[in-house]
Amino acid sequence: WPPPPAGAMNAAPFDAASFSIPANGVRRIRVIELVPGQIVTRSTTDEAPLRDSQLVAQPERDLIKLAVIERHRASGHIGLGFVRGLGVQRGALASTVAHDAHNLIVAGVTETDMALAASACVRMGGGFAVAADGAVLAQLPLPVAGLMSDRPLDEVVAAQDELLAACRALGSRLENPFVALSFLALTPIPELRLTDRG
């Protein structure tokens, strides 16, 4: 096979602070709520906890952060929000498979682990990553446009099995949390989505 094309990842620099959400006097937030077994979502509201004037995740209530990072033109656009239904109790997961724009999408409990998982995707030239407690637990490179692998099938399957085991270790009970994650930026589908513009 020819080598994969270069430039699948062109995201502007980001760090843990990029995933901070200032409260600005507001605690009532909109939440994307997954509908089990569906790609549609519900638009709900909730009250987010505060820490140092920042809105933070509350995994014991299945309320975690969600971010979409523009990865094609290095615009620096990052959309931030909250999601419920992934079941993640710690750590973060990130993916460059995020229909239809296929930006870099990341969901997690802490900003540090979100940055770590998203950075792993950038380093791989695209793909899936799971991080927790300051370490990358599993990853699957997708260097062909950040969407496909150039490796043999058995290697891809083994890496995917490790990813799903890592997701279960974070608390998710979804069959494949990356499938659910991939649709959270697909704007034509009701009711609520997140893009790099918000």
C-alpha positions as CSV (number, residue, x, y, z in Angstrom):
1,W,0.0,0.0,0.0
2,P,1.2,3.6,-0.6
3,P,2.0,5.6,2.6
4,P,-0.9,7.5,4.0
5,P,-1.3,11.1,3.0
6,A,0.4,13.6,5.3
7,G,-1.5,16.3,7.2
8,A,-4.5,14.4,8.6
9,M,-4.1,16.5,11.8
10,N,-3.8,20.2,11.6
11,A,-5.1,21.3,15.0
12,A,-4.0,24.5,16.6
13,P,-2.1,23.9,19.9
14,F,-4.2,23.2,23.0
15,D,-3.7,22.2,26.6
16,A,-5.7,21.3,29.7
17,A,-6.8,25.0,30.1
18,S,-8.4,24.8,26.7
19,F,-11.1,22.6,28.2
20,S,-12.0,25.0,31.1
21,I,-15.5,26.4,31.1
22,P,-15.8,29.6,33.1
23,A,-19.1,29.8,35.0
24,N,-19.5,33.6,34.4
25,G,-22.2,33.6,37.1
26,V,-24.2,30.7,35.4
27,R,-24.6,27.2,36.8
28,R,-27.6,26.0,34.8
29,I,-26.2,24.3,31.6
30,R,-27.5,22.6,28.5
31,V,-26.6,18.9,28.4
32,I,-26.4,16.5,25.5
33,E,-28.1,13.3,26.7
34,L,-27.5,10.1,24.8
35,V,-30.6,8.0,24.0
36,P,-29.6,4.3,24.5
37,G,-29.2,2.4,21.2
38,Q,-29.9,5.6,19.1
39,I,-28.0,8.3,17.4
40,V,-30.6,10.9,18.4
41,T,-30.0,12.8,21.6
42,R,-32.1,14.7,24.1
43,S,-31.5,18.4,24.9
44,T,-31.7,18.7,28.7
45,T,-30.6,21.1,31.4
46,D,-28.9,20.6,34.7
47,E,-26.9,22.4,37.3
48,A,-23.1,21.9,37.0
49,P,-20.8,22.0,40.0
50,L,-18.3,24.8,40.4
51,R,-14.6,24.7,41.3
52,D,-12.6,27.9,41.3
53,S,-15.3,29.7,39.3
54,Q,-15.2,26.9,36.6
55,L,-18.0,24.5,35.6
56,V,-16.7,21.0,36.1
57,A,-17.8,17.4,35.4
58,Q,-19.7,15.4,38.0
59,P,-19.1,11.7,37.0
60,E,-21.2,10.3,39.9
61,R,-24.2,11.9,38.1
62,D,-22.9,10.8,34.7
63,L,-22.2,14.4,33.7
64,I,-18.9,14.9,31.9
65,K,-17.3,17.5,29.6
66,L,-17.4,17.3,25.9
67,A,-15.1,19.2,23.4
68,V,-14.8,19.5,19.7
69,I,-11.5,20.7,18.4
70,E,-11.2,21.9,14.7
71,R,-8.4,19.8,13.2
72,H,-8.3,20.7,9.5
73,R,-7.2,24.4,9.3
74,A,-5.6,25.1,12.7
75,S,-8.3,27.7,13.4
76,G,-8.1,27.2,17.1
77,H,-11.9,26.8,17.4
78,I,-12.9,24.6,20.3
79,G,-16.6,24.0,21.2
80,L,-17.2,23.1,24.8
81,G,-20.2,21.5,26.5
82,F,-21.5,18.6,28.7
83,V,-22.7,15.1,27.9
84,R,-24.6,12.5,29.8
85,G,-24.9,8.8,28.9
86,L,-21.3,7.7,28.1
87,G,-21.0,6.4,31.7
88,V,-17.3,7.5,32.0
89,Q,-16.4,7.8,35.7
90,R,-12.8,8.9,35.3
91,G,-10.4,9.7,32.5
92,A,-11.2,10.7,28.9
93,L,-11.7,9.3,25.4
94,A,-10.9,11.1,22.1
95,S,-11.5,10.4,18.5
96,T,-11.0,11.9,15.0
97,V,-14.0,10.0,13.7
98,A,-16.7,12.6,14.4
99,H,-19.3,12.8,11.7
100,D,-19.6,14.8,9.4
101,A,-16.7,17.3,9.7
102,H,-14.5,14.7,11.5
103,N,-13.0,17.2,13.9
104,L,-11.3,15.9,17.0
105,I,-13.9,15.1,19.7
106,V,-13.0,14.4,23.3
107,A,-15.2,13.5,26.3
108,G,-13.9,13.3,29.9
109,V,-13.9,14.0,33.6
110,T,-10.8,16.1,33.9
111,E,-9.3,18.7,31.6
112,T,-5.8,17.1,32.1
113,D,-7.0,13.7,30.8
114,M,-9.0,15.3,28.0
115,A,-5.8,17.1,26.8
116,L,-3.8,13.9,27.1
117,A,-6.3,11.8,25.1
118,A,-6.7,14.5,22.4
119,S,-2.9,15.0,22.2
120,A,-2.5,11.3,21.6
121,C,-4.8,11.5,18.6
122,V,-2.8,14.4,17.2
123,R,0.5,12.5,17.7
124,M,-0.8,9.5,15.9
125,G,-2.0,11.5,13.0
126,G,-5.6,10.7,13.9
127,G,-7.3,7.8,15.7
128,F,-8.8,6.8,19.0
129,A,-7.3,7.2,22.4
130,V,-8.3,6.5,26.0
131,A,-6.4,8.2,28.9
132,A,-6.8,8.3,32.7
133,D,-4.8,9.4,35.7
134,G,-2.1,11.1,33.5
135,A,-1.4,8.1,31.2
136,V,-2.7,6.9,27.8
137,L,-4.3,3.5,28.4
138,A,-5.0,2.5,24.9
139,Q,-4.9,3.9,21.4
140,L,-5.6,3.0,17.7
141,P,-3.8,5.1,15.1
142,L,-5.9,6.1,12.0
143,P,-3.3,7.8,9.9
144,V,-5.4,7.8,6.6
145,A,-7.2,11.1,7.0
146,G,-7.7,10.4,10.7
147,L,-10.4,8.0,9.7
148,M,-8.8,4.7,8.5
149,S,-6.0,2.4,9.5
150,D,-3.1,1.3,7.2
151,R,-2.4,-1.8,9.4
152,P,-3.4,-5.4,9.0
153,L,-6.9,-6.4,10.2
154,D,-5.7,-8.5,13.1
155,E,-3.6,-5.5,14.5
156,V,-6.6,-3.2,14.2
157,V,-9.0,-5.7,15.9
158,A,-6.5,-6.2,18.8
159,A,-6.1,-2.4,19.3
160,Q,-9.8,-1.9,19.2
161,D,-10.3,-4.7,21.9
162,E,-7.8,-2.8,24.1
163,L,-9.6,0.5,23.6
164,L,-13.0,-1.0,24.5
165,A,-11.4,-2.7,27.6
166,A,-9.9,0.6,28.6
167,C,-13.4,2.3,28.2
168,R,-14.9,-0.3,30.5
169,A,-12.1,0.3,33.0
170,L,-13.2,4.0,33.0
171,G,-16.8,2.9,33.8
172,S,-18.5,3.0,30.5
173,R,-21.0,0.1,29.9
174,L,-21.8,1.0,26.3
175,E,-20.9,-1.7,23.8
176,N,-18.7,0.8,21.9
177,P,-18.5,4.4,23.4
178,F,-16.6,5.5,20.3
179,V,-19.6,4.9,18.1
180,A,-21.7,7.1,20.4
181,L,-19.0,9.7,20.6
182,S,-18.7,9.8,16.8
183,F,-22.3,11.1,16.4
184,L,-22.2,13.8,19.0
185,A,-21.0,16.3,16.5
186,L,-23.4,15.4,13.7
187,T,-25.5,18.5,13.4
188,P,-28.4,17.3,11.2
189,I,-29.5,14.8,13.9
190,P,-31.8,16.0,16.7
191,E,-31.9,17.3,19.4
192,L,-28.5,18.7,20.5
193,R,-25.0,18.4,19.1
194,L,-21.6,20.1,19.6
195,T,-19.3,21.5,17.0
196,D,-16.0,23.4,17.1
197,R,-18.2,26.6,16.9
198,G,-20.3,25.7,19.9
